[in-house]
Amino acid sequence: MLAIFASGAGGEGLFYNPVVLLLSVLVAICIFVKFCGWAKGFQLSGSLKKWVFILTGVGLVFFNVLYSMGNKQILASGDWSGATIAVLASLAWILVFSFVLMAETKTQS
C-alpha cells in the first residue's frame, strides 16, 4: 500500500525511501509466491473453479467502477476512503482468484 499511496507524496522518513518501498514490494511478492505454493496442496471441483472465474470477470468491471467512484470522491472532497476500499477489496479478490487458480482440480469419478 505504501508504494501505491506514498510514492507521489514527497514526504520524508523511512517509508518514503525508495529502497524501503522496493524491499516491501519484494517481500509482498515472496509472500504471494508462498501463498500460491500452499494453495497447490488443495483440490477444488471444476464447477467451483468455473464460477470463481466467471465472478472474476464480473469483478473486473465492478472493481474498476468502484475505483473510478473512489477517484471522483478524492477529487470532490479529498476523501481517500472509497479508493482505499476499492484497492483492498480487489486485493482480497486477487487472493481468492489465485487460490482457486493454483488449487488442483478434482477428477470426476
N, C-alpha and C positions, 0 to 999 in steps of 0.2 A: 504494500500500500504506500510505503514511503516513496518508492520510485515513481509511483503514479502521481501522487498529490504534492510531494515536497520538492520535486526536481526543478520546477519553474519558480519556486517561491523566492529563491535567492537569499535565504537566511544564513545564519551562522550556527556552528555547533557540529556535533558528531554526526547527526542524522542527515546533514546536508553535504557531507563529504562524499564525493563520487566513488571512492574506494569502498566505503561502508555500504553504499547503495548497490554497487556491483556484487559485493560479498553477500548481501542479503538476497539478491536475486539468485545467485548460485546456490545458496542454502535452500531456498524455496524450490529450485529445480531438483536438487538432491532428494528433498522430502517427497516431491511428487513422483520421482522415479521409484523410490522405496514403496510408496503407496501403490503404484501400478504393479510392482513386483508382488506385493502382498495380495492384490486383487486377483492375480493369476491362479491362486490356490482355490478359488471359489468356482462353483458351477451354477449357471442360471439357465432357465428354459429359453428356448428360441423365441417363443411368443413374448416373454417379458422383455427380452433384448429388443425385439422389433418395436414394441410400444415405447420403450425409452428412446429409441432412435427417432420415432415419429414425434414424440414430445420434445426432443431436442430441436427438431426443425421448427416446431411451433414456438419454442422458447427463444430461438434465434430472433424471430420477429418481435416477440414480447419484450425481450431484454433490450433490444435496440430502441423500441418505442419508450420503454421505461427510462433508459439513459437519456434519450432526447428530451423527455419531460423534465428530468433532473437538470439537464443543461439549461433549459429555459428557466427553471426555478433559480439557478445560480445567477443568470443574467438579470432576472427581475428583482430578486431580493437578496442575493448573496448567500443564500442558504444552500449548503452542500449536502443536506441530508438525503435528498432524492437521488442524486447521482451516486452517493456512497451506498445507499441501499441497493441500487441497480447493480453496482460493481460487486458487492458482497453476495447478492443473490445469484448473479451469473457465475461467480467463482464457486459457489456451493453446487450449482448445477454441473459445472465442469467436473467436480469430484464425483458426482453421481454418474455422469456420462462416461468418464474414464474408468470407473469401477466396472460398469456394465460392459464397456468395450473390451477391457482386459480379461474379464472373467471367461472361463471356458463355457462352451455351450453344451448342455446336457444332450446326450444321444437319446433318440426316441426308441423305446423298446416295445 
